[in-house]
Amino acid sequence: MASGAAKRVSKSVVDWTKFAAVCPKHQTDMLRAVKAKHDAFINKVYTLPESLPKIDFAAYKSRLPDPAMADRFEKAYAALSIPYPVDKNNMLKQVEEEHQENEKKVKQYVTDIQAAAKESKTFLAKIESLPKFEEMTIEMYNYYFPETGYNPDRPTFWPHIEDQQPYNPDFKYYK
């Protein structure tokens, strides 16, 4: 079909395979429904003619008692012009700009996640290099994890839980 309406619609082609690839699994039924509605709309547009059908006003003039009425209808029909919708507020440009901004955010997010994954792999490699917990002595444990070791400037008291130490401002003495 090479009709004008079909050309207009074909400019806004949807890549359904890409759409389906990013669609969550629990929304595939909704995606199928949207695609069915889209296809029905496209098929209806393809069935419509490019221009308004020609009307034989001469035949109407011969049948009507007042031929002037047919002339008025003919003038009104010739003056009828249904314009294709125009993007007055330039929404398409705004959507494209928003898309570009989101693409930048997504790329930044991906690089941040990759950096975090790399950092996590480095941390896991360090953990893997440690001796087994069962084979560690207290001195080894304090060496590898100094924040958990004994600090003479801040001694802990039994039960050695941080929240239950006297220097903790949230500590409530038991009465």
N, C-alpha and C positions, 0 to 999 in steps of 0.2 A: 504494500500500500504506500502510495506516495502522496497521500492527502496532507494538507497543511496542518490539520489537527494532529495527525500521526507524527509529522515531523516535530511538532512542538513537544509532544509527549516523549518522543524517543530521545530528546535532548537530556531528559532527566531519568536516565536508566539507573536502576538499582542493582548493585552487585549482590545478588541473593546468597551466593556461596560464601562471600566474605561476611555478609550479615549473619549467616547461619554459624560461621566459625566462631564469632564473638558472642553469640546468643547463649545465655545460660541454659542448661539442660532442662530446667523446670519451666522454661518459657517457650519451648519449641512448639507447643500447640498454639500459643498466641501468635508466634511467628508464621506458622502455616496459615492461620486465619487471616492475618494481615496480607500475606502473599496472595491468598485466594481473592480477597477484596481488590487488591491491586490489579491482579490479572483480569478480573471481571470488569473493572473500570477501563483498563487498556483495551480489552476486546470491544467494549461498547464504543469507545472513541474511534476505533478502527472501522466500525460499521457505519459511523456517521459520515455524510458527504462533506467535502471540503468547503463548499459554499451552499447557500440557501437554494432549494430547488426552484426551478423556473415554473411560474404559474402562467397559464394561458388566460390572460385577462380578456382577450377578444371573445372567447367563448362565454365568459361571464357577462360581457356587455350585451351579447345577443340574447341571453336568457333573462336578464334582469329587466324589470319594467323601467328602472331609472339608470341609464348607462353612466350618468355622472357619479353614481355611487361606486361603480367599478373603477372609474378614473381616480377617485379619491383613495380607494384601496390600493390601486397600482402605485400611486405616488408615495403613499405611506410605506408600502412594501419596498419600493426602491430606496427610500430614505433610511430604511432599517439597517442599522449597522451595529453589530454586537462586537465590541472591541475585546481583544485578548487581554486578560488582567495584567496590569502593569504594577511593578514593584515600586510604589510611590515612596515608601519609607526606606527603601534600599535594604530590606531585611536580608536578602540573599548575601549582600556584602557583609552585614553584621554577623550572619551565621558563619560565613567563611572565615572572618577574623576570629570569631570565637573558637572555631575549629583549629585554626593555626595556634592560638594561645593554648588550647587544650593539648595539642600535639607537643608543644614545648614542655608543658607540665608533665605529660606522660613520659617524654624522653628523660627529663630530669628525675622523675620518680624511678624510672628503670635504672638509671645510672646510680641513684642512691641505694636502691635495693641490691644492685650488683656489688656495690662497695660494701654494704652490710654483709652480704653473703661471703665476700672475700675475707672480710674481717672475722666472720664467724668460723670460716674454714681455718684461718690462721690460729684462732683461739683453740679450736678442736685439735689442731696439730700440736699445739703446746700442751694441751691436756693429755694427749696420747703419749707424749714424751715423758710424762711424769711416772714415777714408780707407782705400782699398785697401792691402793689405800691400805690394804692389809699389811703391806711390807713397810709402810712409813713409820718412822718414829715421831715423837712429838716435836723434836728439834727439826726434823726434815719438814714436817707439816708447817711449822712456824716459819721456816725458811722460804718455802714455796708460797705460803699465804701469810705474809707478815701482818695483815690487818687483823688476823685472828689470834696472833701471838700475845704473849704476856707483855704488858706495858707497865714498867715500875711507876710511872707517873700517874697512872690511872689503874690502881689495883681493882680487881673485881671480887665480889663476895658471893658466897653461895646463894643462889643456884647458878651464878655466872651467866645470867641472861641480861642482855643489854638494857631492856626495859625495866629491870628490877634492880638497878644499881643506884646508889645514893647520889651520884653526880648527874643522873638523868633528871631533868626538870619535871618530867611527867610521872616520876616515881611517887607512889603513895605508900607510906609506911603502913604495915599491917597493925591493927590495934585489936 
